Every structure is written in structure tokens, then in C-alpha cells.
Amino acid sequence: MKTPRFFSHPIAGKLLPEVLGEQYTQAAEPLWSAAGYKCQISQYDYHPIGGEGRCWLMLEPRDYLTGKTRAEGRPASNEEISRAFRKAGISSKTTQVIDPLLFWARHVDLAMKHRRGSLIFAPWITQGELLILFRASTVAATQEDFPGSQSAQQILQEMELFGNGEIMKDVTATGDLNEHWSSEAWLDGVRKLPHKERRQYLNHFGRHLRFWPDQTVFRPVIEHWKHISKSIIKNPQTETGNPWFNHYLKKYEQLIKTAQG
């Protein structure tokens, strides 16, 4: 995933746990099971582990409704998605299960509304790489007796600096605004632009923006990621004590050099 998706299909908001309430698990469980409790885009494993009382996978409208695979299909229009839901409701034909980090990056307007993160200026890294960096850093920062935890926490703090209001005003050409820059207010303004102008503006000023998750919001999910990371660590004798994080630490250092250069 190179860039975030700023605006969602209206149905995406109706599939949120906060909206479906008690009906959410009932609607989602058959889809989770059919997908093997894995994200249908990234294949990240979300089988409930230990004492976990829930699966963290989320639901979103399928954006490919034709073909047996995404490669064979074509992106569905908003009208086609709405028509499919009217016909089949929440089902494997219309709905896919997705990693929560990926969900919010694909529905940034909903992420801002529900306070799941913010926008930052990070042209040197793709959205997909940024999500990987976030997952690796949050896990490393919360690992017990982990030599790299301080470095991981520093990464999380430094990345937030790229969402500084003055930086965001400059890179979005909104420097003449007197009020504090807000990701949600900016999106609301962009949404009001005529379709052609909105597309041109985002192609020019939005292509270097990235969704950066709020680590406090994802704290419960981080515990799940910790279990998964431990299952793939084979040799902990590395510079940081964790080869999984060590890999992304080197990636981060390269990105910071690029940004500073």
C-alpha cells in the first residue's frame, strides 16, 4: 500500500464495531472463520490467542466484486458496492476481513472521526512500510526486558513530529489558516471541493501524506502482535535482542537519513 485512502464508502462506517454493537461479532464470526482468522489482504494472523476474548479483525466492503481473485477482478464502483449490499447484505460476497491497521489506513476519514490516529508528512516511506514500522516499534517498545525498547519508543515519538501543525500547513498549502491545523478539519475541507478539483489537489498535496496510528488506541491489539512476534523469533541473540525489531530498526535508520538528507 503506497498511500492512504482518504475517503470511505458510506457502508464502511456502518460495519464498525461501534456502530453494529452486539451484532458485530454475530455478523463477523462467519467471515473470520471462512478467512481462517487472517487478514484477507495481508494474511496477518489474528487467531485468538491465550485469554483473548475477541478477534481484532475488522470488516470492510469488498472493493473487488468480480473474478475469483483480486488479480482477476476490477475495482467496484460505489454504486456496485451499494447494490451488492442491498442484494446480499453482510456476507463473504460483499465483505472482507482486514487487519485493523490496514483498515484505518484505507479509511482515513473514519480514522479521524474515531480518533484512531493522525496524518503526517512522510514522502520517504510508503503507507504499507509505515504500518509495518509502527507494528514492529510498538511491539518492541512494550516487550519486557528488551534492549531495544528505548530505541523503539524513540521511533514512535520522532515519527509524530512529522505531523507538526506548521509542517502540515506548509505541505498542504494551507499556511494562510490562522487556526491550529487538524487532520479531520483538513479532510472535511478537501471533501467539500468539486470532484475534479479534489482529485487534482490530492494528487499534488496529498500524495506525500501518511496515516500514523495512535499507539495508545492500539494498546490492546499490541498484546496480540507481541504473541505473534514471539512465535516467529528463532534466534534472539542480535544487537537489539529481537531480530524482528532489529530488521525494522535498520529500515528506520535508513529512512531518517533520507529525510534529513
C-alpha positions as CSV (number, residue, x, y, z in Angstrom):
1,M,0.0,0.0,0.0
2,K,1.7,3.2,-1.2
3,T,-0.6,5.9,0.1
4,P,-3.6,6.0,2.4
5,R,-7.1,6.2,1.2
6,F,-8.7,9.4,2.5
7,F,-12.4,8.8,1.9
8,S,-14.6,5.8,2.6
9,H,-17.7,4.3,1.1
10,P,-20.6,5.1,3.4
11,I,-21.1,1.4,4.1
12,A,-17.6,1.1,5.6
13,G,-18.7,3.2,8.6
14,K,-21.8,1.1,9.1
15,L,-19.6,-2.0,9.5
16,L,-17.6,-0.7,12.5
17,P,-17.9,-2.5,15.9
18,E,-19.0,0.9,17.4
19,V,-22.0,1.0,15.0
20,L,-23.0,-2.6,14.9
21,G,-22.7,-3.1,18.6
22,E,-23.7,-6.5,19.9
23,Q,-24.5,-7.6,16.3
24,Y,-20.8,-7.1,15.3
25,T,-19.5,-10.5,16.5
26,Q,-22.5,-12.3,15.1
27,A,-22.0,-10.8,11.7
28,A,-18.2,-11.1,11.7
29,E,-17.6,-14.5,13.1
30,P,-18.6,-16.5,10.0
31,L,-16.4,-14.2,7.9
32,W,-13.4,-14.5,10.3
33,S,-13.8,-18.3,10.3
34,A,-14.0,-18.5,6.5
35,A,-10.9,-16.4,6.2
36,G,-9.0,-18.6,8.7
37,Y,-8.8,-15.7,11.1
38,K,-6.3,-13.9,8.8
39,C,-6.5,-10.6,7.1
40,Q,-7.6,-11.2,3.5
41,I,-5.2,-8.6,2.1
42,S,-2.0,-9.0,4.2
43,Q,-2.6,-12.6,5.6
44,Y,-1.6,-11.4,9.0
45,D,-2.7,-13.9,11.6
46,Y,-5.5,-12.9,14.1
47,H,-6.4,-16.3,15.6
48,P,-7.5,-15.5,19.2
49,I,-4.5,-16.4,21.5
50,G,-4.5,-17.4,25.1
51,G,-7.1,-15.4,27.1
52,E,-8.0,-13.1,24.3
53,G,-11.8,-12.6,24.3
54,R,-12.1,-11.3,20.8
55,C,-10.7,-11.3,17.3
56,W,-9.2,-8.0,16.2
57,L,-10.0,-8.3,12.5
58,M,-12.4,-5.7,11.1
59,L,-14.9,-5.7,8.3
60,E,-14.9,-3.6,5.2
61,P,-16.8,-3.6,1.9
62,R,-15.1,-5.7,-0.8
63,D,-13.6,-3.3,-3.4
64,Y,-13.3,-6.2,-5.9
65,L,-16.6,-7.9,-6.6
66,T,-15.7,-9.7,-9.9
67,G,-13.3,-12.5,-10.5
68,K,-12.2,-15.3,-8.2
69,T,-9.1,-13.3,-7.1
70,R,-8.2,-9.7,-6.8
71,A,-5.9,-10.1,-9.8
72,E,-8.8,-11.3,-11.9
73,G,-11.3,-8.7,-10.8
74,R,-11.6,-5.0,-11.3
75,P,-12.3,-2.3,-8.7
76,A,-16.0,-1.9,-7.9
77,S,-17.7,1.4,-8.1
78,N,-19.6,2.9,-5.2
79,E,-22.9,2.1,-6.9
80,E,-21.9,-1.5,-7.4
81,I,-20.9,-1.9,-3.8
82,S,-24.2,-0.4,-2.6
83,R,-26.1,-2.6,-4.9
84,A,-24.3,-5.7,-3.8
85,F,-25.0,-5.0,-0.1
86,R,-28.7,-4.4,-0.9
87,K,-28.8,-7.8,-2.5
88,A,-26.6,-9.9,-0.2
89,G,-26.1,-7.9,3.0
90,I,-23.0,-8.7,5.1
91,S,-21.6,-11.8,3.5
92,S,-18.4,-13.2,2.0
93,K,-19.7,-11.9,-1.4
94,T,-19.7,-8.3,-0.2
95,T,-17.5,-8.1,2.8
96,Q,-13.9,-8.9,3.6
97,V,-12.0,-9.1,6.9
98,I,-9.0,-6.9,7.3
99,D,-6.1,-6.1,9.7
100,P,-7.2,-3.1,11.9
101,L,-4.0,-1.1,11.0
102,L,-4.8,-1.6,7.3
103,F,-8.4,-0.8,7.8
104,W,-7.8,2.7,9.3
105,A,-5.2,3.5,6.6
106,R,-7.8,2.6,3.9
107,H,-10.5,4.7,5.6
108,V,-8.7,7.8,6.9
109,D,-11.9,9.9,7.2
110,L,-13.3,7.3,9.6
111,A,-9.9,7.1,11.4
112,M,-10.0,10.8,12.1
113,K,-13.6,10.7,13.2
114,H,-13.0,7.9,15.7
115,R,-9.6,9.3,16.8
116,R,-7.5,6.3,15.6
117,G,-4.5,8.4,14.5
118,S,-3.5,11.4,12.5
119,L,-1.9,12.4,9.3
120,I,1.9,13.0,8.9
121,F,4.2,14.2,6.1
122,A,6.4,11.2,5.2
123,P,7.2,11.1,1.5
124,W,10.2,8.8,2.0
125,I,8.1,5.8,3.2
126,T,5.1,4.1,1.7
127,Q,1.9,3.7,3.8
128,G,2.5,-0.1,3.9
129,E,6.0,0.3,5.2
130,L,4.9,2.8,7.8
131,L,2.3,0.3,9.2
132,I,5.0,-2.3,9.4
133,L,7.3,0.1,11.2
134,F,4.5,1.1,13.6
135,R,3.7,-2.6,14.4
136,A,7.3,-3.5,15.0
137,S,8.1,-0.4,17.1
138,T,5.0,-0.7,19.3
139,V,5.8,-4.4,20.0
140,A,9.4,-3.7,20.7
141,A,8.6,-0.7,23.0
142,T,6.4,-2.9,25.2
143,Q,8.5,-6.1,25.3
144,E,9.7,-6.9,28.8
145,D,13.5,-6.9,29.3
146,F,14.0,-5.9,25.7
147,P,17.3,-4.0,25.0
148,G,15.7,-2.2,22.0
149,S,12.6,-0.9,23.8
150,Q,14.0,2.6,24.3
151,S,15.0,2.9,20.7
152,A,11.6,1.7,19.7
153,Q,9.8,4.3,21.9
154,Q,12.1,7.0,20.4
155,I,11.0,5.9,16.9
156,L,7.3,6.3,17.8
157,Q,7.9,9.8,19.3
158,E,10.0,11.0,16.4
159,M,7.5,9.9,13.8
160,E,4.8,12.0,15.5
161,L,7.0,15.1,14.9
162,F,6.2,14.8,11.2
163,G,2.6,15.7,12.0
164,N,3.6,19.0,13.4
165,G,0.9,21.6,12.5
166,E,3.4,24.1,10.9
167,I,4.8,21.3,8.7
168,M,1.3,20.2,7.7
169,K,0.2,23.7,6.8
170,D,3.2,24.1,4.5
171,V,2.9,20.7,2.7
172,T,-0.9,21.1,2.2
173,A,-0.7,24.7,1.1
174,T,-2.9,25.8,4.0
175,G,-0.4,28.1,5.6
176,D,-2.7,31.1,5.5
177,L,-5.0,29.5,8.1
178,N,-4.8,31.1,11.5
179,E,-6.3,28.2,13.5
180,H,-4.5,25.0,14.6
181,W,-4.0,22.5,11.7
182,S,-6.3,19.5,12.2
183,S,-6.3,16.3,10.1
184,E,-10.1,16.0,10.5
185,A,-10.8,19.6,9.6
186,W,-8.4,19.4,6.6
187,L,-10.2,16.3,5.3
188,D,-13.6,18.0,5.7
189,G,-12.4,20.9,3.7
190,V,-11.0,18.7,0.9
191,R,-14.2,16.7,0.8
192,K,-16.2,19.8,0.0
193,L,-14.1,20.6,-3.1
194,P,-15.7,19.7,-6.5
195,H,-14.7,16.2,-7.6
196,K,-12.2,17.3,-10.2
197,E,-10.5,19.9,-8.0
198,R,-10.4,17.5,-5.1
199,R,-8.6,14.9,-7.2
200,Q,-6.1,17.4,-8.6
201,Y,-5.4,18.8,-5.1
202,L,-4.9,15.4,-3.5
203,N,-2.6,14.3,-6.4
204,H,-0.4,17.3,-5.7
205,F,-0.7,17.9,-2.0
206,G,-2.0,14.7,-0.6
207,R,0.3,12.1,-2.2
208,H,3.1,12.5,0.5
209,L,0.8,12.3,3.5
210,R,0.5,9.1,5.5
211,F,-1.8,7.8,8.2
212,W,0.1,7.4,11.6
213,P,-1.8,5.3,14.2
214,D,-2.2,6.4,17.8
215,Q,-0.3,3.9,19.9
216,T,-2.5,4.4,22.9
217,V,-5.6,3.4,20.9
218,F,-3.9,0.2,19.7
219,R,-2.5,-0.9,23.0
220,P,-4.9,-3.9,23.4
221,V,-4.0,-5.1,19.9
222,I,-0.3,-4.7,20.6
223,E,-0.6,-7.6,23.0
224,H,-1.8,-9.8,20.2
225,W,1.1,-8.7,18.0
226,K,3.5,-9.5,20.8
227,H,2.3,-13.1,20.9
228,I,2.7,-13.3,17.1
229,S,6.2,-11.8,17.1
230,K,7.4,-14.3,19.8
231,S,6.2,-17.2,17.6
232,I,8.4,-16.1,14.6
233,I,11.6,-15.2,16.6
234,K,14.1,-18.0,16.3
235,N,17.4,-16.5,17.4
236,P,17.1,-13.6,19.9
237,Q,20.9,-13.1,20.0
238,T,21.1,-9.9,18.0
239,E,22.2,-6.3,18.6
240,T,18.8,-5.4,20.0
241,G,17.8,-8.8,21.4
242,N,15.0,-9.2,18.9
243,P,15.7,-10.0,15.2
244,W,12.2,-9.0,14.2
245,F,12.6,-5.4,15.5
246,N,16.3,-5.3,14.5
247,H,15.2,-5.6,10.9
248,Y,12.9,-2.6,11.1
249,L,15.3,-0.6,13.2
250,K,17.8,-0.7,10.3
251,K,15.0,0.3,7.9
252,Y,14.0,3.2,10.1
253,E,17.6,4.5,10.3
254,Q,17.8,4.5,6.5
255,L,14.5,6.4,6.3
256,I,15.6,9.1,8.8
257,K,18.9,9.6,6.9
258,T,16.8,10.0,3.7
259,A,14.5,12.5,5.4
260,Q,17.4,14.5,6.9
261,G,19.4,14.5,3.6
